[in-house]
Amino acid sequence: MVVVAIMAIVMLTSIPFIRSGLHKEALGETVREVEEVCASARRKAILQGAMAEIVFRPRERTFQVAGGAAGPSDATPASLNATTAPPSNSGLSGRISDSLVVDMLDVNLTEYKESEEARVRFYPNGTSDELTLIIHNEKGQYFKIALEAVTGLPTFENYPSKFKLQ
């Protein structure tokens, strides 16, 4: 009985560690998904030689890659509209957790946080629109994701109080 009680205590104390290992933190997961989607859109534009986009839907808290074509003649506005969302964890779409607060979603210095849709374009030469996304969690951890327009590559900053909007 003593051995069973000791095993139960050890198991109970390990639950928080197991839980955190199995359930990724929402902030880290969202940042990883944004990074993957940006890389996918940039890669798609370069390899297919046609503009690709990331479509952010702030009200739905989703984002996904749209566009890209086999050739320049296929790059019509209709081909840039996303009709169905790619599967989760495919690197082509993501979701901002409900536990996170979006403080800023700027594309080319225009705020889209409250808009239906925001589009970030990636071009075949590797450049992109400028993007700034600032999110924070309930612990007060702020994270800034920015796309460098000249290279189309994301940069990340994590400062607890630097990005607080007052």
C-alpha positions in Angstrom: 0.0 0.0 0.0 2.9 2.4 0.8 4.5 1.7 -2.6 1.2 2.4 -4.4 0.8 5.6 -2.4 4.3 6.8 -3.3 3.7 5.9 -7.0 0.5 7.9 -6.9 2.2 10.9 -5.4 5.0 10.8 -8.1 2.4 10.5 -10.9 0.4 13.4 -9.5 3.4 15.6 -9.3 4.4 14.8 -12.9 1.1 15.7 -14.4 1.9 19.4 -15.1 5.1 18.5 -16.8 3.4 15.8 -19.0 0.6 18.2 -19.8 2.9 21.0 -20.9 4.8 18.6 -23.0 1.7 17.3 -24.7 0.0 20.6 -25.1 2.1 23.2 -26.8 1.8 26.7 -25.5 -0.6 28.8 -27.6 1.9 31.7 -28.2 4.7 29.4 -29.3 2.4 27.4 -31.5 1.0 30.5 -33.2 4.5 31.9 -33.8 5.6 28.6 -35.3 2.6 28.4 -37.6 3.0 32.0 -38.8 6.7 31.3 -39.6 5.8 28.1 -41.5 3.1 29.8 -43.5 5.3 32.8 -44.4 8.1 30.4 -45.6 5.5 28.4 -47.6 4.1 31.4 -49.3 7.6 32.8 -50.1 8.8 29.4 -51.4 5.6 29.0 -53.5 6.0 32.4 -55.1 9.7 31.9 -56.0 9.4 28.3 -57.2 6.2 28.8 -59.3 7.2 32.2 -60.6 3.8 33.8 -59.6 2.6 36.0 -56.7 1.4 34.1 -53.6 -0.4 35.6 -50.7 -1.1 34.9 -47.0 -4.7 35.7 -46.3 -5.3 36.7 -42.7 -8.9 36.7 -41.4 -8.6 38.5 -38.1 -12.2 38.0 -37.1 -12.0 34.3 -37.7 -8.4 34.3 -36.2 -7.1 32.2 -39.2 -4.5 32.7 -41.9 -3.5 30.6 -45.0 -1.5 30.6 -48.2 -3.3 31.5 -51.3 -2.2 32.1 -54.9 0.8 30.9 -56.8 0.4 29.3 -60.2 2.2 27.1 -62.7 2.9 30.1 -64.9 2.3 33.8 -65.1 -0.7 33.4 -67.3 -2.5 31.5 -64.4 -2.0 34.3 -61.9 -5.5 35.7 -62.2 -7.3 37.4 -59.3 -9.6 34.3 -59.2 -6.7 32.0 -58.6 -5.6 34.1 -55.6 -8.9 33.6 -53.8 -8.8 30.8 -51.2 -11.9 28.7 -51.4 -11.0 26.0 -48.9 -8.5 26.1 -46.1 -5.5 23.8 -46.3 -5.3 21.1 -43.6 -3.9 22.1 -40.2 -0.2 21.5 -39.6 0.4 21.5 -43.3 2.5 24.7 -43.2 -0.1 26.3 -45.5 -2.6 27.5 -42.8 -2.8 28.3 -39.1 -5.0 29.6 -36.4 -4.4 32.2 -33.7 -5.5 30.7 -30.4 -8.5 32.2 -28.7 -6.3 32.6 -25.6 -4.1 35.2 -27.4 -4.8 38.8 -28.0 -3.8 40.4 -31.3 -2.5 43.8 -30.6 -1.4 44.8 -34.1 -1.9 43.4 -37.6 -0.3 45.9 -40.0 0.3 45.3 -43.7 2.2 48.0 -45.5 1.7 50.3 -42.5 -2.1 49.9 -42.6 -3.9 48.4 -39.6 -6.1 45.4 -40.3 -6.7 44.1 -36.8 -10.5 44.7 -37.0 -10.9 44.0 -40.8 -12.5 41.0 -42.5 -9.3 40.2 -44.4 -5.7 41.3 -44.8 -3.5 40.0 -47.6 0.3 39.9 -47.6 1.8 39.4 -51.0 5.0 37.5 -51.8 6.6 38.0 -55.2 8.7 35.7 -57.4 11.8 37.7 -56.8 11.7 36.9 -53.0 10.3 40.2 -51.8 7.0 40.7 -50.0 4.7 43.2 -48.5 5.6 44.6 -45.1 3.9 42.8 -42.2 3.9 43.5 -38.4 2.0 41.1 -36.1 2.1 41.7 -32.4 0.3 39.2 -30.1 0.4 38.5 -26.4 -0.9 35.8 -24.0 -2.6 36.0 -20.6 0.9 35.9 -18.9 1.8 39.2 -20.5 4.3 37.7 -22.9 4.4 39.8 -26.1 5.7 38.6 -29.4 6.4 40.6 -32.5 6.6 38.9 -36.0 7.7 41.2 -38.8 8.3 40.5 -42.5 11.2 42.3 -44.0 9.8 43.7 -47.4 13.2 43.5 -49.2 13.9 39.8 -48.4 10.4 38.5 -47.5 11.9 36.8 -44.5 10.3 37.0 -41.0 12.0 38.4 -37.9 10.9 37.7 -34.4 11.2 39.7 -31.2 10.1 38.7 -27.7 10.1 41.5 -25.1 7.6 41.4 -22.2 6.8 45.1 -22.1 8.3 46.6 -25.3 5.3 46.1 -27.5 2.5 47.0 -25.0 0.2 49.4 -26.7 -1.0 52.1 -24.4 
